[in-house]
């Protein structure tokens, strides 16, 4: 996307351009495209997400990519790490608030709706910038297994197979070509890894998050291959 740096609409992002665009929101969406990718696949009774840990320096431990929100929900983001962490903390606080009031785990859609409103609020007011992050949220509740995507506009998408981050279009092409609604867990994991490798091939370890039964679990790829049927 080519956007002129001389445009008067570059600064007050809450102001629309004459053709109805919010350029700062578009800039935030561009930032997501530079983040390391996340791929997720949902089956009949499970949902799986995969991502590579981020190696920043040989002297530092890798930065985790998949985050636990509650015992039944996990999330992973692409974009600015600080913005992703802010969103994950927002989700955790909302989950804890629900637990304190109702003494029960929160449903996935409630967490996603809260995050969507939170992200959308950064597109409306002066003095703040849109969050340069997108999230994939996977979870399990009484309704079933869920897979959602949120972008910097606060837009919420629900799907069977989703990808965000760098070269996510390439990953989505793999998912479109090979996804089957009745695929077993192991086949879905293999598909997610192939799509992730298409978007970003590398040597970094792959993290796996799995919503199965009533819980969400985060594990290494080796553990996932031993556990997932």
Backbone as CSV, one residue per row, in Angstrom:
resi,resn,N_x,N_y,N_z,CA_x,CA_y,CA_z,C_x,C_y,C_z
1,UNK,0.846,-1.193,0.000,0.000,0.000,0.000,0.878,1.238,0.000
2,UNK,0.676,2.109,-0.952,1.442,3.338,-1.049,0.594,4.501,-0.532
3,UNK,1.064,5.133,0.534,0.351,6.258,1.121,1.308,7.423,1.247
4,UNK,0.931,8.557,0.738,1.811,9.717,0.756,2.012,10.227,2.171
5,UNK,3.256,10.527,2.497,3.549,11.069,3.817,3.218,12.542,3.932
6,UNK,2.829,13.181,2.823,2.516,14.608,2.850,1.028,14.876,3.018
7,UNK,0.231,13.846,3.103,-1.208,14.038,3.201,-1.584,14.616,4.558
8,UNK,-2.479,15.618,4.601,-2.919,16.161,5.888,-3.755,15.175,6.683
9,UNK,-4.154,14.071,6.057,-4.973,13.080,6.754,-4.128,12.036,7.460
10,UNK,-2.787,12.131,7.325,-1.908,11.179,7.977,-1.918,11.329,9.497
11,UNK,-2.207,12.516,9.993,-2.012,12.800,11.414,-3.271,12.591,12.253
12,UNK,-4.326,13.357,12.022,-5.519,13.141,12.857,-6.312,11.953,12.317
13,UNK,-5.938,10.732,12.768,-6.484,9.537,12.149,-7.992,9.441,12.282
14,UNK,-8.573,10.156,13.282,-10.012,10.088,13.452,-10.742,10.872,12.369
15,UNK,-9.994,11.614,11.546,-10.604,12.360,10.454,-10.605,11.512,9.192
16,UNK,-11.751,11.454,8.512,-11.844,10.704,7.271,-11.198,11.483,6.123
17,UNK,-10.582,10.749,5.207,-10.130,11.357,3.961,-11.352,11.565,3.068
18,UNK,-11.216,12.352,2.000,-12.373,12.573,1.122,-12.960,11.298,0.534
19,UNK,-12.150,10.240,0.397,-12.691,8.990,-0.146,-13.085,8.009,0.958
20,UNK,-13.226,8.500,2.204,-13.800,7.691,3.273,-12.854,6.741,3.970
21,UNK,-11.556,7.027,3.951,-10.573,6.134,4.566,-10.041,6.735,5.864
22,UNK,-9.631,5.851,6.778,-8.909,6.247,7.978,-7.485,5.724,7.817
23,UNK,-6.584,6.614,7.435,-5.257,6.166,7.045,-4.488,5.538,8.195
24,UNK,-4.627,6.062,9.409,-3.884,5.491,10.526,-4.321,4.053,10.810
25,UNK,-5.600,3.751,10.560,-6.063,2.373,10.713,-5.432,1.493,9.635
26,UNK,-5.301,2.031,8.440,-4.655,1.280,7.366,-3.172,1.059,7.673
27,UNK,-2.517,2.057,8.250,-1.120,1.886,8.663,-0.992,0.750,9.692
28,UNK,-1.925,0.708,10.652,-1.891,-0.346,11.670,-2.054,-1.724,11.035
29,UNK,-2.925,-1.818,10.039,-3.109,-3.093,9.346,-1.852,-3.497,8.587
30,UNK,-1.137,-2.513,8.052,0.129,-2.808,7.376,1.166,-3.341,8.369
31,UNK,1.163,-2.797,9.582,2.118,-3.262,10.598,1.921,-4.739,10.909
32,UNK,0.674,-5.193,10.870,0.374,-6.602,11.145,1.066,-7.503,10.129
33,UNK,1.176,-7.024,8.882,1.745,-7.844,7.805,3.238,-8.092,7.984
34,UNK,3.886,-7.366,8.890,5.303,-7.587,9.163,5.524,-8.510,10.356
35,UNK,4.452,-8.872,11.042,4.583,-9.747,12.198,4.696,-11.204,11.788
36,UNK,5.322,-12.025,12.627,5.450,-13.448,12.316,4.060,-14.085,12.288
37,UNK,3.826,-14.994,11.345,2.469,-15.489,11.099,1.941,-16.444,12.160
38,UNK,0.619,-16.530,12.197,-0.112,-17.486,13.035,-1.144,-18.163,12.136
39,UNK,-1.269,-19.460,12.256,-2.244,-20.227,11.468,-3.089,-21.047,12.428
40,UNK,-4.393,-21.127,12.144,-5.289,-21.909,13.005,-6.310,-22.651,12.159
41,UNK,-6.692,-23.823,12.629,-7.656,-24.680,11.942,-8.655,-25.199,12.968
42,UNK,-9.930,-25.181,12.606,-10.982,-25.689,13.491,-11.632,-26.922,12.878
43,UNK,-11.795,-27.963,13.690,-12.489,-29.165,13.264,-13.813,-29.302,13.985
44,UNK,-14.389,-30.488,13.902,-15.702,-30.714,14.504,-15.662,-30.611,16.013
45,UNK,-14.617,-31.179,16.633,-14.544,-31.201,18.095,-13.197,-30.712,18.619
46,UNK,-12.516,-29.861,17.837,-11.221,-29.340,18.257,-10.909,-28.066,17.483
47,UNK,-9.926,-27.333,17.969,-9.374,-26.179,17.249,-7.886,-26.114,17.581
48,UNK,-7.068,-25.880,16.546,-5.617,-25.902,16.692,-5.018,-24.621,16.137
49,UNK,-4.035,-24.045,16.834,-3.269,-22.917,16.288,-1.781,-23.233,16.383
50,UNK,-1.019,-22.735,15.414,0.428,-22.946,15.399,1.128,-21.630,15.089
51,UNK,2.308,-21.454,15.656,3.127,-20.258,15.412,4.555,-20.583,15.808
52,UNK,5.497,-19.844,15.235,6.905,-20.023,15.597,7.269,-19.051,16.712
53,UNK,8.036,-19.540,17.687,8.552,-18.644,18.714,9.505,-17.647,18.065
54,UNK,9.620,-16.468,18.638,10.433,-15.404,18.054,11.818,-15.398,18.687
55,UNK,12.839,-15.678,17.875,14.226,-15.614,18.335,14.745,-14.191,18.148
56,UNK,14.980,-13.499,19.240,15.428,-12.117,19.159,16.940,-11.976,19.279
57,UNK,17.575,-12.857,20.057,19.007,-12.752,20.318,19.480,-14.101,20.860
58,UNK,20.654,-14.562,20.449,21.121,-15.865,20.947,21.305,-15.912,22.458
59,UNK,21.438,-14.754,23.109,21.622,-14.711,24.553,20.300,-14.641,25.315
60,UNK,19.198,-14.473,24.587,17.891,-14.333,25.221,17.023,-15.550,24.946
61,UNK,16.128,-15.832,25.885,15.161,-16.896,25.653,14.189,-16.468,24.561
62,UNK,13.678,-17.406,23.759,12.694,-17.062,22.723,11.440,-16.454,23.341
63,UNK,10.818,-15.538,22.610,9.580,-14.899,23.065,8.405,-15.784,22.680
64,UNK,7.559,-16.117,23.652,6.417,-16.981,23.363,5.444,-16.277,22.435
65,UNK,4.808,-17.039,21.598,3.884,-16.502,20.602,2.433,-16.801,20.962
66,UNK,2.204,-17.958,21.556,0.850,-18.359,21.948,0.680,-18.121,23.443
67,UNK,-0.433,-17.491,23.812,-0.663,-17.092,25.199,-1.930,-17.755,25.747
68,UNK,-1.873,-18.191,26.997,-3.059,-18.674,27.695,-3.860,-17.472,28.196
69,UNK,-5.133,-17.422,27.872,-6.031,-16.395,28.394,-6.741,-16.915,29.632
70,UNK,-7.324,-18.087,29.535,-7.941,-18.793,30.657,-7.776,-20.285,30.383
71,UNK,-8.281,-21.112,31.248,-8.076,-22.552,31.068,-8.716,-23.091,29.796
72,UNK,-9.647,-22.328,29.207,-10.349,-22.800,28.010,-10.092,-21.949,26.778
73,UNK,-9.214,-20.924,26.872,-9.025,-19.982,25.761,-7.544,-19.659,25.598
74,UNK,-7.102,-19.585,24.346,-5.745,-19.156,24.032,-5.765,-18.139,22.910
75,UNK,-4.695,-17.367,22.787,-4.617,-16.325,21.764,-3.184,-16.191,21.272
76,UNK,-3.047,-15.795,20.019,-1.741,-15.493,19.436,-1.913,-14.306,18.506
77,UNK,-0.885,-13.447,18.425,-1.013,-12.224,17.647,0.121,-12.027,16.669
78,UNK,-0.123,-11.119,15.721,0.900,-10.678,14.780,0.891,-9.153,14.785
79,UNK,2.079,-8.558,14.759,2.188,-7.105,14.802,3.137,-6.669,15.895
80,UNK,2.875,-5.501,16.492,3.728,-4.983,17.559,3.546,-5.816,18.831
81,UNK,4.643,-6.303,19.380,4.577,-7.176,20.545,3.894,-6.503,21.730
82,UNK,4.195,-5.226,21.960,3.573,-4.513,23.073,2.064,-4.431,22.934
83,UNK,1.583,-4.203,21.721,0.138,-4.133,21.490,-0.509,-5.498,21.674
84,UNK,0.173,-6.550,21.217,-0.343,-7.910,21.416,-0.454,-8.215,22.907
85,UNK,0.584,-7.883,23.673,0.560,-8.140,25.115,-0.566,-7.369,25.806
86,UNK,-0.800,-6.131,25.358,-1.897,-5.343,25.922,-3.237,-6.036,25.689
87,UNK,-3.445,-6.556,24.493,-4.699,-7.234,24.172,-4.852,-8.526,24.970
88,UNK,-3.768,-9.267,25.116,-3.826,-10.502,25.892,-4.172,-10.203,27.348
89,UNK,-3.579,-9.154,27.910,-3.895,-8.786,29.290,-5.346,-8.337,29.424
90,UNK,-5.858,-7.613,28.427,-7.274,-7.227,28.433,-8.162,-8.464,28.467
91,UNK,-7.811,-9.454,27.645,-8.597,-10.683,27.607,-8.537,-11.410,28.946
92,UNK,-7.350,-11.460,29.561,-7.204,-12.153,30.840,-8.007,-11.481,31.942
93,UNK,-7.970,-10.159,31.969,-8.736,-9.426,32.986,-10.230,-9.672,32.819
94,UNK,-10.711,-9.651,31.574,-12.133,-9.903,31.322,-12.511,-11.321,31.748
95,UNK,-11.632,-12.287,31.470,-11.898,-13.672,31.876,-11.922,-13.799,33.398
96,UNK,-10.997,-13.128,34.079,-10.967,-13.184,35.538,-12.189,-12.496,36.147
97,UNK,-12.604,-11.381,35.541,-13.786,-10.672,36.041,-15.032,-11.568,35.946
98,UNK,-15.169,-12.254,34.831,-16.309,-13.157,34.645,-16.271,-14.290,35.672
99,UNK,-15.075,-14.809,35.933,-14.920,-15.909,36.882,-15.293,-15.475,38.300
100,UNK,-14.909,-14.248,38.677,-15.221,-13.748,40.011,-16.725,-13.560,40.194
101,UNK,-17.399,-13.106,39.146,-18.831,-12.823,39.254,-19.659,-14.092,39.142
102,UNK,-19.340,-14.945,38.152,-20.193,-16.096,37.851,-19.618,-17.438,38.305
103,UNK,-18.354,-17.434,38.797,-17.694,-18.655,39.248,-17.713,-19.732,38.172
104,UNK,-17.448,-19.299,36.933,-17.492,-20.199,35.787,-16.583,-19.629,34.703
105,UNK,-15.943,-20.459,33.895,-15.106,-19.922,32.810,-15.941,-19.115,31.827
106,UNK,-15.348,-18.085,31.273,-16.044,-17.226,30.331,-16.184,-17.934,28.986
107,UNK,-17.260,-17.635,28.251,-17.394,-18.188,26.905,-16.511,-17.405,25.941
108,UNK,-16.096,-18.061,24.870,-15.109,-17.487,23.959,-15.635,-16.223,23.286
109,UNK,-16.886,-16.231,22.874,-17.431,-15.076,22.143,-17.445,-13.816,23.005
110,UNK,-17.671,-13.959,24.306,-17.665,-12.788,25.191,-16.293,-12.139,25.248
111,UNK,-15.229,-12.967,25.335,-13.867,-12.427,25.326,-13.588,-11.714,24.011
112,UNK,-13.973,-12.339,22.909,-13.711,-11.765,21.582,-14.475,-10.458,21.402
113,UNK,-15.720,-10.410,21.828,-16.503,-9.168,21.716,-15.867,-8.044,22.529
114,UNK,-15.388,-8.373,23.722,-14.724,-7.368,24.555,-13.482,-6.827,23.864
115,UNK,-12.663,-7.717,23.300,-11.453,-7.282,22.605,-11.790,-6.465,21.363
116,UNK,-12.825,-6.865,20.642,-13.224,-6.116,19.459,-13.625,-4.695,19.792
117,UNK,-14.395,-4.504,20.852,-14.789,-3.162,21.280,-13.587,-2.357,21.747
118,UNK,-12.672,-3.023,22.448,-11.462,-2.358,22.927,-10.616,-1.867,21.756
119,UNK,-10.419,-2.709,20.749,-9.622,-2.329,19.578,-10.329,-1.235,18.770
120,UNK,-11.630,-1.362,18.633,-12.396,-0.358,17.881,-12.310,1.019,18.524
121,UNK,-12.262,1.065,19.862,-12.220,2.357,20.555,-10.978,3.163,20.180
122,UNK,-9.888,2.487,19.783,-8.661,3.184,19.411,-8.737,3.788,18.010
123,UNK,-9.822,3.553,17.314,-10.013,4.174,15.994,-10.935,5.384,16.060
124,UNK,-11.436,5.707,17.246,-12.485,6.727,17.352,-12.033,8.034,17.986
125,UNK,-11.003,8.000,18.830,-10.677,9.153,19.653,-9.309,9.723,19.313
126,UNK,-9.150,11.025,19.531,-7.867,11.672,19.344,-6.928,11.367,20.495
127,UNK,-5.631,11.505,20.234,-4.648,11.309,21.281,-4.189,9.879,21.461
128,UNK,-4.763,8.945,20.724,-4.320,7.551,20.754,-4.140,7.080,19.318
129,UNK,-3.471,5.968,19.147,-3.305,5.403,17.812,-3.965,4.037,17.759
130,UNK,-4.390,3.586,16.589,-4.917,2.228,16.479,-3.845,1.210,16.860
131,UNK,-4.252,0.122,17.433,-3.308,-0.902,17.848,-2.778,-1.642,16.620
132,UNK,-1.455,-1.709,16.498,-0.833,-2.378,15.362,-0.717,-3.863,15.599
133,UNK,-1.841,-4.534,15.780,-1.837,-5.959,16.087,-3.135,-6.592,15.616
134,UNK,-3.031,-7.838,15.195,-4.191,-8.684,14.934,-4.069,-9.915,15.811
135,UNK,-5.197,-10.507,16.164,-5.205,-11.679,17.045,-5.972,-12.828,16.415
136,UNK,-5.523,-14.026,16.699,-6.340,-15.223,16.497,-6.632,-15.789,17.878
137,UNK,-7.910,-16.042,18.149,-8.356,-16.561,19.445,-8.998,-17.927,19.225
138,UNK,-8.548,-18.897,19.988,-9.054,-20.268,19.904,-9.541,-20.667,21.290
139,UNK,-10.660,-21.359,21.348,-11.138,-21.753,22.662,-12.258,-22.760,22.622
140,UNK,-12.636,-23.197,23.823,-13.672,-24.204,24.000,-14.629,-23.740,25.088
141,UNK,-15.926,-23.916,24.864,-16.925,-23.619,25.896,-18.108,-24.557,25.719
142,UNK,-19.212,-24.258,26.397,-20.360,-25.170,26.365,-20.994,-25.274,24.988
143,UNK,-20.778,-24.259,24.160,-21.359,-24.283,22.809,-20.545,-25.165,21.870
144,UNK,-19.226,-25.182,22.051,-18.371,-25.967,21.172,-16.974,-25.392,21.098
145,UNK,-16.302,-25.655,19.997,-14.946,-25.154,19.747,-15.028,-23.948,18.829
146,UNK,-14.160,-22.951,19.081,-14.277,-21.675,18.374,-12.936,-21.210,17.829
147,UNK,-13.001,-20.494,16.709,-11.829,-19.901,16.084,-12.217,-18.519,15.577
148,UNK,-11.568,-17.477,16.124,-11.886,-16.095,15.758,-10.614,-15.338,15.363
149,UNK,-10.818,-14.324,14.544,-9.738,-13.412,14.170,-10.202,-11.981,14.420
150,UNK,-9.315,-11.147,14.977,-9.590,-9.730,15.178,-8.497,-8.921,14.504
151,UNK,-8.883,-7.798,13.874,-7.893,-6.938,13.230,-7.903,-5.557,13.875
152,UNK,-6.987,-4.648,13.492,-6.888,-3.345,14.172,-8.153,-2.490,14.113
153,UNK,-9.057,-2.770,13.187,-10.326,-2.028,13.132,-11.312,-2.487,14.202
154,UNK,-11.008,-3.609,14.853,-11.962,-4.204,15.773,-12.896,-5.166,15.078
155,UNK,-12.630,-5.463,13.806,-13.453,-6.396,13.047,-13.245,-7.812,13.563
156,UNK,-14.342,-8.527,13.786,-14.303,-9.898,14.290,-14.735,-10.848,13.182
157,UNK,-13.911,-11.852,12.912,-14.234,-12.882,11.935,-14.205,-14.241,12.623
158,UNK,-15.158,-15.085,12.287,-15.168,-16.463,12.746,-14.948,-17.357,11.534
159,UNK,-14.123,-18.393,11.678,-13.832,-19.207,10.508,-13.419,-20.621,10.853
160,UNK,-13.208,-21.410,9.789,-12.774,-22.797,9.926,-11.259,-22.913,9.822
161,UNK,-10.630,-21.981,9.101,-9.175,-21.964,8.970,-8.758,-20.521,8.683
162,UNK,-7.852,-19.981,9.497,-7.480,-18.576,9.404,-5.976,-18.408,9.542
163,UNK,-5.455,-17.299,9.015,-4.037,-16.981,9.147,-3.871,-15.473,9.210
164,UNK,-2.910,-15.019,10.012,-2.579,-13.600,10.102,-1.066,-13.454,10.061
165,UNK,-0.595,-12.229,9.805,0.828,-11.952,9.853,1.488,-11.973,8.494
166,UNK,2.798,-12.067,8.506,3.620,-12.012,7.299,3.239,-13.122,6.321
167,UNK,3.020,-12.732,5.058,2.686,-13.687,3.985,1.476,-14.546,4.323
168,UNK,0.542,-13.990,5.072,-0.639,-14.772,5.450,-1.470,-15.176,4.231
169,UNK,-1.374,-14.397,3.140,-2.111,-14.749,1.924,-1.645,-16.100,1.389
170,UNK,-0.326,-16.360,1.468,0.202,-17.641,1.010,-0.316,-18.787,1.875
171,UNK,-0.360,-18.557,3.177,-0.880,-19.583,4.086,-2.356,-19.851,3.807
172,UNK,-3.108,-18.797,3.563,-4.544,-18.952,3.308,-4.786,-19.753,2.032
173,UNK,-3.936,-19.574,1.018,-4.081,-20.352,-0.214,-3.928,-21.847,0.069
174,UNK,-2.973,-22.213,0.925,-2.798,-23.615,1.304,-4.033,-24.121,2.044
175,UNK,-4.545,-23.308,2.966,-5.724,-23.707,3.734,-6.937,-23.888,2.827
176,UNK,-7.120,-22.986,1.879,-8.259,-23.091,0.962,-8.175,-24.354,0.108
177,UNK,-6.970,-24.701,-0.300,-6.798,-25.841,-1.194,-6.936,-27.179,-0.472
178,UNK,-6.558,-27.233,0.813,-6.442,-28.537,1.475,-7.384,-28.749,2.654
179,UNK,-8.090,-27.715,3.091,-8.947,-27.875,4.267,-10.131,-28.789,3.951
180,UNK,-10.415,-29.690,4.883,-11.595,-30.549,4.805,-12.312,-30.492,6.155
181,UNK,-13.614,-30.365,6.114,-14.372,-30.136,7.339,-14.304,-31.324,8.293
182,UNK,-14.148,-32.531,7.753,-14.160,-33.723,8.599,-12.762,-34.264,8.896
183,UNK,-11.734,-33.434,8.681,-10.367,-33.922,8.902,-10.110,-34.189,10.380
184,UNK,-9.359,-35.261,10.691,-9.009,-35.557,12.091,-7.976,-34.567,12.621
185,UNK,-7.721,-34.655,13.913,-6.839,-33.688,14.579,-5.430,-33.695,14.000
186,UNK,-4.852,-34.876,13.801,-3.478,-34.962,13.306,-3.366,-34.362,11.897
187,UNK,-4.333,-34.632,11.058,-4.320,-34.078,9.707,-4.451,-32.559,9.739
188,UNK,-5.277,-32.048,10.652,-5.432,-30.598,10.793,-4.134,-29.960,11.271
189,UNK,-3.449,-30.618,12.203,-2.158,-30.107,12.672,-1.148,-30.067,11.530
190,UNK,-1.078,-31.124,10.748,-0.151,-31.158,9.614,-0.472,-30.062,8.608
191,UNK,-1.756,-29.837,8.344,-2.160,-28.774,7.421,-1.743,-27.410,7.958
192,UNK,-1.975,-27.164,9.249,-1.612,-25.875,9.838,-0.104,-25.639,9.746
193,UNK,0.690,-26.679,9.956,2.148,-26.540,9.880,2.591,-26.265,8.444
194,UNK,1.973,-26.951,7.480,2.311,-26.699,6.074,1.983,-25.260,5.687
195,UNK,0.835,-24.779,6.124,0.449,-23.397,5.819,1.389,-22.403,6.486
196,UNK,1.780,-22.693,7.738,2.714,-21.817,8.444,4.063,-21.781,7.731
197,UNK,4.542,-22.935,7.297,5.834,-23.010,6.604,5.782,-22.301,5.258
198,UNK,4.621,-22.305,4.613,4.471,-21.581,3.352,4.590,-20.080,3.568
199,UNK,4.084,-19.606,4.706,4.153,-18.171,5.009,5.532,-17.769,5.509
200,UNK,6.144,-18.613,6.342,7.439,-18.266,6.925,8.201,-19.542,7.259
201,UNK,9.134,-19.877,6.403,9.965,-21.046,6.658,11.123,-20.625,7.559
202,UNK,11.448,-21.420,8.524,12.524,-21.062,9.438,12.874,-22.203,10.358
203,UNK,13.857,-21.960,11.232,14.343,-22.981,12.149,13.789,-22.797,13.564
204,UNK,13.062,-21.710,13.807,12.540,-21.457,15.153,11.564,-22.552,15.550
205,UNK,11.535,-22.932,16.828,10.582,-23.949,17.289,9.137,-23.519,17.050
206,UNK,8.290,-24.505,16.784,6.869,-24.240,16.558,6.107,-24.510,17.850
207,UNK,5.291,-23.540,18.253,4.376,-23.709,19.384,3.020,-24.153,18.853
208,UNK,2.312,-24.938,19.640,0.984,-25.422,19.263,0.019,-25.142,20.407
209,UNK,-1.152,-24.625,20.060,-2.229,-24.448,21.025,-3.430,-25.261,20.580
210,UNK,-4.016,-26.032,21.497,-5.104,-26.940,21.140,-6.282,-26.752,22.089
211,UNK,-7.447,-26.484,21.516,-8.695,-26.474,22.279,-9.355,-27.829,22.083
212,UNK,-9.414,-28.595,23.161,-9.918,-29.963,23.088,-10.627,-30.270,24.390
213,UNK,-11.769,-30.911,24.300,-12.552,-31.128,25.505,-13.047,-29.799,26.055
214,UNK,-12.769,-29.536,27.329,-13.186,-28.277,27.952,-12.015,-27.332,28.192
215,UNK,-10.834,-27.672,27.658,-9.645,-26.899,27.989,-8.889,-26.461,26.738
216,UNK,-8.001,-25.481,26.939,-7.035,-25.077,25.932,-5.652,-25.362,26.495
217,UNK,-4.820,-26.035,25.713,-3.477,-26.385,26.165,-2.449,-25.878,25.170
218,UNK,-1.347,-25.385,25.697,-0.222,-24.934,24.885,0.913,-25.931,25.043
219,UNK,1.563,-26.281,23.936,2.604,-27.305,23.984,3.582,-27.128,22.834
220,UNK,4.683,-27.847,22.917,5.652,-27.858,21.825,5.121,-28.733,20.691
221,UNK,5.723,-28.601,19.518,5.303,-29.423,18.383,5.531,-30.899,18.671
222,UNK,6.650,-31.235,19.305,6.952,-32.635,19.612,5.889,-33.218,20.545
223,UNK,5.511,-32.450,21.562,4.463,-32.932,22.479,3.137,-33.056,21.773
224,UNK,2.827,-32.114,20.882,1.573,-32.157,20.145,1.490,-33.401,19.270
225,UNK,2.584,-33.765,18.631,2.582,-34.950,17.777,2.378,-36.223,18.584
226,UNK,2.820,-36.216,19.836,2.601,-37.380,20.691,1.184,-37.421,21.253
227,UNK,0.591,-36.234,21.431,-0.699,-36.141,22.123,-1.878,-36.189,21.179
228,UNK,-1.772,-35.484,20.059,-2.909,-35.328,19.144,-3.114,-36.611,18.340
229,UNK,-4.351,-37.050,18.279,-4.687,-38.308,17.587,-4.887,-38.063,16.101
